[in-house]
Amino acid sequence: MSAAKISKQNVRSTHSNASTKVGRPCTFEGQFRRSLPDPARGAFDVLVTAGCVARKIAGYLSSLSFSFSHHSCLQGHSGRMDWDALRSLVERTSRVAKDWETVLHSSFGHEVLQLARRCEVGAMKGDFLNVPQRLNALARCAKDIHKGTRHRSRPLYDDTLAELLVYVEERTVKPHLSEVSLLVGDVTKRPDYSFNDLGVWKHDHREAIERARLRLKQS
């Protein structure tokens, strides 16, 4: 075989390997990569080449985009964040949940459960017995989200970004703050988001970083 043919085969092989690492066009990670502008796409490729899994990076960035939009929506609509209205809802929910818990454990509640199971195909008795607990769980989640967003913090976003930073550092043995900040700025539509901004965020969210480190160790 000629040297020219060997050289062409090596180039094709190298291109194929690189394509596999960053994600083929038809895959989720490949489509995500193609949606990025050139600078961010280059940062994505740097992380993958350094040892990160393309699908994991794409997943983290998609979650960051969603959570950032979610918190911006909550913080942008004051009516949804009115504490007096939310507190009233939580208190009513607690009373209703307690009343239903009492009813469901009575003889009348037993009849209600039997009829409810017949009306909803495939439903189990426990599905209805757990309704009071689920109502209380919803109320607690609403309170937690309100607490987390009232001072412009973003709990879902913070936890996701922390996990991304820990994942990148553990996979590549380097923080890659320049590349990560470029990607974060793109998916959150903040073109001015910089290496320094991410460094400040990392310093201010050391507890979130430690929580993320523990989650990744346990996963």
N, C-alpha and C positions, 0 to 999 in steps of 0.2 A: 504494500500500500504506500502511495506517495506521501511525502511530507505535507503537501498542500491538503490532501484529503484528511490526514490525521489532524491537522490544524483546524479544519472546518468542523470536524466531529467534536473536537475539544470545545470549540466556541459554542456549538449547539448544546453540548452537555452542560457547560457552565450556565448558559442562559436558562436551560430547563431547570437546573437546581435552584437558581435564584428565583425563577417564577414559582416554583413549588414552595419556597420559603415564605415569600410575601403573599402568596395566595393566588390561585388561578382565577381568571376573570369571572367564571361562572359561580364561584363560591361566595359565601357571605363576606369573608374577609377580602376576597379579590374585588368584589363590587364596592365594598367600603373604601378600599385603597384607591380605586379609580375615581371615587367621588371627591377625594381630597385634591386641593390645588397643589401645584408643584412643590413649593417649600415644605408643606405638611406631608406630602407623599414621600419626599426625601427623608424626612424625620422618621416616618413610619418604617421605611426600608432600613434605616440605620438601626433602629431598635430590633427589628426582626433579624437582621444580619448579625447583631451582637448576641443573639440567643433567645429573644422573646418569641413566643408563639403568636403568629399573625392573628389567629382567631381570638386569642385572649386579649390582645391589644385592641382589636376592633370592637370586641364586646365591652371592654372598659370604656372606650371612647363613646360608644353609642349610649351607654348608661349615663355617662357624664352629660351628654347632650340633653337627654331626657330629664335628668334630675335638676340640671341648671334651669331648664325651661319651666319645670314644675315649681321650683322655689320662686322664680321670677314672677310666675303667675300668682302664687299665693301672696307675695309681697306687694304685687302691683294692684291688687283689688282689696281695698281696705274693708269692704263689707264682709268679705269672707274671713277677715282676721279680727273682727270685732270680738273682744274677749267677753263682754257682758252677754252677747247673744250666744256665744259658744258655751259659756258657763251655764247659762240657763238650759241649753240643750243637753249638756252633760248631766245636770241635776235631774231633768225630766227623764232622761234615758235610764239613770240609776233607779229612779222610782218605778218606772215601767218594768224594768228587768226584775226588780225585787217582787213586784206584784205577780208577774208571770211565773216566777220561780215558785211562789206559794201556790198559785192556781194549778200548775202542772203536776204538783205532788199531792193533789187532792183527788177525791173520787170523780169529781166533775172534770178535772184535768185529764184523768185517765180516759174518759169518754172523748174529750177533745182530741187527745193524741191518736186514738183509734180512728176517728173520722179523718183527721189530717193525713194519716198514713194511707188511708184508702183513696183520698183525693189526689195524692202526689205519688205517682207510680215509682217504685224503687226506693222510696224514702224509708229510713230506719227510725225507730223510736228515739234513739240518741240524737238524731239530727234536730228534732224539735226540743228535746230536753236541754240541748246546749244553746238554744236561742238566747236566754238571758245572759249567759256568759259571753256570747258573741256580741251582744249589744254593749255590754260593759267594756269589752275589748275595743270596740270601735270608738267608744267615748274616750278611753285612755289614749288611743292613737291620735285622736283629734287634739287632745290636750298636749301630747308630746310634740306634735308638729307645730302647734301654735307657739309653744315655748321655744322651740328651735328656730322659728323664723321671725319672731317678734323683734329681735335685735339684729336683723339682716344676716343671720347665720343660715347655713344651708346644710342641715344634717345629712341628708341623703347624698348630696353632692360631695360633701366633705369626706364621708366614709368611702365613697367610690374613688375619689382622687387619691386619698391616702393609700388605698389598696393598690392602685395603679403604680404609685411611686415605689411602694415596697416590692411589688412584683418585678418591676423593671430592675431595681437595684439587686434583688436576689438572683435574677436570671443572668444579669450582665456584669455584676460586681461593680457597677458604676451607677451613679444617680441619673445621668443623662438629662439633666434639668433643661438644657437648651432644647433638645428634641421634644421632651414632654410638654414644655410650655408652648412650643409652636403648635403642637397637636391640640392641646387644651384650648388655646386661643381660637383655633379654627372651629372646633365643634361647638364652642359656646358663643361663637360669633363676636369675639373680642379680639380684633386684629392687633391691638396694642398690648395685649397680654404678653409679658416678657419673662425672661429668665429671673430677673429680680423679683417680679411679682410672685412667681412660684416659690422662690426662696423665702420670701416673707411669709407666704401662706404656710409653708412647711414648718417654719420656726414657730408660728402662732398655733399650729395644730399638732403639737407633739403627742398629745393624748390620742388623737385620731390615728396617728401613725402607729402608735404602739398597739392599739386595738386591731388595726389592720394586720400587723405583724403576727399577732396571736391567732387571728382568723385563718391566715394563710398556713400557719404551722399546723392547725387542727384540721385543715381541709385535705 
